[in-house]
Structure formats: structure tokens, C-alpha cells
Amino acid sequence: MTGTAQNKSTAVSIVLPVYNERESVVETLRRVQRALADADVQHEIIVVDDGSDDGSVEAVEAGGVEVRLLRHESNRGYGTALKTGFAAARYDLLAFLDADGSYPAGELPRLVEAARDADMVVGERRGYDDHVSWARRLGKAILVPLANYLAGRRIPDLNSGMRVVRRDLVERYWPLLPEGFSLTATLTMAFLCAGRRVVWLPVDYAARAGRSKVRPVSDMTNFLILVLRTMTYFRPLRIYLPLSVILVLASVLVVLVSRFFLGKVMDVTSLFLFIAGLQTLLIGVIADLVLKVLGTRE
């Protein structure tokens, strides 16, 4: 069954994860408050401090913006900060964006309005590549095509940090959500693979204030693992079927190479690869049937 957006409420809980964002957090909060007040959107603002030690908390408290301030005693990760805010939210719509000034807070009302007819609305970043390192661009060039293949469609922006999403669906996929930066990509993959309605709206992306907390190598590795894990949960055949074909073809290649170049047939190696290919296919088929029975892909 394909998910259909049914939530018509525009009351929204805004979650801002903060980790050493003293330079930009107050201005971001003011822009959020101004945009939603001008659009007459009922809202609350939740700031989740993830163990900042640069005075971010004091800046928020003295900033003059009415917020609910939640604190982690130590740094627990971007994803955990968002989940803390989600769990404390009062409203059925959840919105979040970074506190570093890179996302246009003035676009929030437009995303909230679009959420009337969608399960998740994502701010598609325009100008993103102009403000990130070559390492992050390289990671994107490698991982985005993989995500597109696994999801079965082109994803305009896989891990944008500005979104509006239905709270009940976030809770449904709660066990899948990681502690780190890959939470946004996991949400994207989970929603698309479950047939949810996801809408991308273009937003201008600016240079962030302060230093990025992203660690290209480790975060890219964690992201790859999470994408594969999410796909195993939703669409296992997209992983197991190609792997099975590769193993079977490898067994045939071993037979051909050993027969024509070595003058003998490597029965054990080719047989092992062929059986491994069949077993991989069977695992994928069984996983797919289990998911259909359990109804995890609506």
C-alpha cells in the first residue's frame, strides 16, 4: 500500500540541533521566529544543545527568542539531538534545520504549507557544491548514484538538513534512525522505499558559520552502511539479486579461464561460487517474502 499524506494541520514543532553554534544560533532562531510569525503559523521552537562548550547555551538563553531548551551533557551526535527534539515535540508536524545559518529560515512556511499534501518535504539545496569541500563532493558523487539505484528513482537531495515531516511516520521508522549525520539520508531512503510521498522544494544554501562537524571518511562509511541496512530492510532483492548474478558469472568465468588458459577445470572454486550465488538469491527472496508478510513496505 502506498502511503498517502493525511495530516492537514499546520501547527509545527521546529527542532534545531546545536553543537558549538554560538556565532549563528541566535540569528537563526530570530529568522525562524520571524518567518513563522509573519506567516501566522502556530509553532514551537525546540533547541537541543548537544554538549556545546563554546557558550551556545548562554547565547540562546540571552537571545530573546522563546524556545524550549533541551540539553545533552555530552556530545551524542546530530541524529540523537534530533531524536531528542522529536520526542519532546507537541505537534504532529516536525520541522528541522541547522543552526549554522546555511539554510534559509524564511522558507519554512513554504515547506510547512507543502506538507499538507506530503509525508515529507525536503529543502533541495541550491548552491550546495559551492560551499563544501572536495571530499564531501567526492563522497556525494559516489554514494548518491548508489542511493538512486537502491531507491529506484533519482533523489534530488539525499541528505538535506532542512525538512518538514509527519511525526507519526518518524516514529514508525524510529528504530532505523542513527545517531549521526546519516539520519537525514536514512529518512529519505526509508520514505522512498516505503512508497511515501516525498516532495523537494528548492532553497538557497549559503556558506555556514563556523567549522563543519562532518568527518568525510567516517561519515561516508557510516552512511554507506546505513543505506545498505535500510535497503535490506525495505528492498532486499535490489542488493541480493545483483550480488547473486555476480557470483554466478564469476563461477562461469573461473571455468572458462581455467579451461582455456590453464588446461584444467577448477571444479571446487567454480562450484563454490555457483552455490554461493544461488544461496544469496534464496536469502534475498526469503527476505523479500518476509517483508511482504510483515507488511513493512506499505
N, C-alpha and C positions, 0 to 999 in steps of 0.2 A: 504494500500500500504506500503510495506517495504522500509525504507529509504536506498538509495544507495549512497556511497561516490562518489562525482564527482569532488572534488577540487584537482587539480594536482599541485597547486602552493606550493613551499616550503618556500616562504617568511613568516616569522613568527614574531608575537609580543609576547615577553616574559614579563609576568606580575609577579612581586614579591611584595606581600603584606608584609609590615614591621611594626611591633609593638614592640618596645624595643628590637631590634636585633643588637645592636652596636657591640657585640663581634664577630658576624659571617657574617653580611650582606656584607661587602666589599669582603671578601674571596669568598663568594657565587657568587657575581657579577663577580669577576675575572674568576672564573671557568666557568660560563655561557658564558662570552665573549670569552674565550679561546676555549671552545668546539665548539662553532658555527663558530668562525673564522677558526679553523682548518678544519672544515667540509665544509667550503665555503657556509654557509647558510645565505642568506640575512635575516637580522633581525633588530629589535629594542628592547631595554630593557626599560621597564616602571617600575619604583619603586613607589609604593603607600604607603606613610607613614601614618599610621592610628593613629595619635595623639601620637607618641613616645615622651617620656620625658627623655630619657637616652643618648641623643647625637647621635642617629641613623642617623638623617638627616645630621648632620655635618660630620659624618663618610662617608656617601655616597658622599657628595659634595667634600670631600678631597680624595676620594678613587682612582681617576684617571681612572674610567670607565665611558664611555659615556652613559648616561642614560637620560630618561625623568622622572623628579621627580615631582610627584603629592602629595599634602598634604591634610589631613583632620585635621582640627583644634582640634578635639577631637576624642577619640576612638569610632568608629562607628561599628566595627565588621569585622571579616575576610571576610565574604561574601560581605559586602558593599565595602571593599577595592578592592576585585577582580572585582566587577562590575564597579567601577570607572576606573580601568585599562582597562577592556574590552571596555568600552565606548570610551576611548581615543585611542584605538589601530588603527593602519593604515592598517594592513594586514588581509588577510582572514583567516589565521590560528592563533589561540591563544594558547599559552603555559603558564603554570604557575607552580611554585614550591615554597616551603617555603624558607625563607631567613635564617633559623636556622642551616643550614649545614647538615641536616639529609638526604636530597635527593642527589643522585649523579648527579651533573650538567653535567658531561661528557656524560651521557646517552641521553641528549636532542636531538642530531642529529639523533639517532636511533629512537626515538619516532616520530620526525618530518618526517622522511622517511616513517615510517609505516602509518602515517596519509594520505599518498597519496591514500590509499585504505580503509580508515576507516573514520567514522564520529567522533570517539573519540578514542584516545589511552591513556591508563592508565598505569602508572608505578606500577606494582604489587610489593608491599614491601616485601622483603625477610629479615627476622630477626627482624620484627617489634615488635613481642611479647617480645623480649629480652630487649627492651628499654622503655617499658611503664609500668605504674602502674597496680596493680591487679584490681583496679576499672575500668580502661579502658578495660582490658581484659574481665572482667565480663560483661561489657556493650556490648562488641562485641559478646560475646557468646550468649547473649540474643537477640540482635537485628539483627544480620546477618542471622540467620535461618529464622526469620520473613521476612526479605527483600528477601531472596531466594524464599520463598513461594510466596510472592506477585508478584515478578518479573517472576516467573515460570522457573527459572534456577538458577544454582549455580553461585554466584558472587565471583570471586577470591579475589577482594579487593574493598570493597564498598566505602570507603572514602579516598582513597589515594589523597594526595595533589600535585601530580606531574602528569600533563596531557597535552595533545595536543588535541584541539577540533576545529571544524569548527565554525567560528564566526556566520554565518547565523543561525545555529541551536541554539547556545547560545541565540541569540536574539529572536528566536521563543519561547523559554521557559523562557524568562526573567521574566514574572510575577510570576513564580513559585520559583525563586531563592531567598533564605532567606538571612538575614543579617549576620548570624553567621557561625559557623564551618560546619553546615549541608549543605552548598551549594554543596560540592563535592558529598555527598551522594544523594542529590536531582538530580544533573545532571545524576548520574549513573542510578537511578530509572527511570527518565524521558526518557532517551535514550533507555534503555532496553524495557520499556513498549510501546514505540512508534515504536519498531522494527528497531531501528537504529543499525548500525554496530559498535560495541564496541570491541576493541582489548586490551588485557592485556599483557604487556611485563614485565618480572621480572627485578627488580632493587634492589640493596643492600641498605638497610635502616640502617642508623647509629644513634648513640646517638645524640640528639640535643644539641646545645649550649644554655646555659641559662635555664630559668624556663618555663615550659609549660604553655600556657594560657588556656588550656582546663579545663572546670569545669565538672567533670564526671557526677554528678547527673543532673544538669540543662541542660547540653548539650545532655545527653541521652534522657531526657524528650522531649526536643525540636526536637530531631532527630526522635523520635517515632511519634510525631505529624505530622512532615513533611512527613514521609514515608506514613502514613495513608492518609494524604491530597493528596499526589502525586498519590497514588493508586486509591483514589476516583475519581481523575481526569482522569486516564487512564484505570483502570480495576476495576470498582466498584463492579462487581459481586464477585471478589475474597475476598471482605470484607463482602458484604451484604448477599451472599448466605450461608457461614458458620454460620453467626450470626442468620440468619433465621432458619437454621436447629437446632441450639442450643435452640432457643426459643420454637420451636415446640416440640422438645424432652423434654424440661423442662415441658411443659404443660402435656405431656403424663405421665411423672414421677410423677407430682403432683397428677394426677388422681389415679395412681397405689398406691402411698404411702398413700393417704387419704382413699382409698377404702379398702386396706388390713390391714392397721395398725391403722387407726382411725375409721374405720367402717362407713365412710361417704364420699361423693364426694364433693370436693371443686370446685363447678361449676364456680364461679366468677374468682378465681385465674387461673385455667386451661384455661378458655375461654379467659381471658386477655392475657396470654402468647401465646396462639394459634393465636389469632388475631394479636398480635404484630409481631409474626413470619411471618405471611402472608404479613403484611404491609411492613416489612423490605425487603422481597423478591421482592415485587412490586416496592419499591423505587430503589432497585438495578437494576431491569430490565429496568425501565424507564430511569435511569441514563445511562445505557449501550446503550439504543436506541438513546438517545440524543447525546451521544458522537459519535455514528456512523453517525448520520445525520450531525453533525457539522464537522466531519472529523478531530477530534483532534488526532486520533490514525492512523497515516499514515502507 
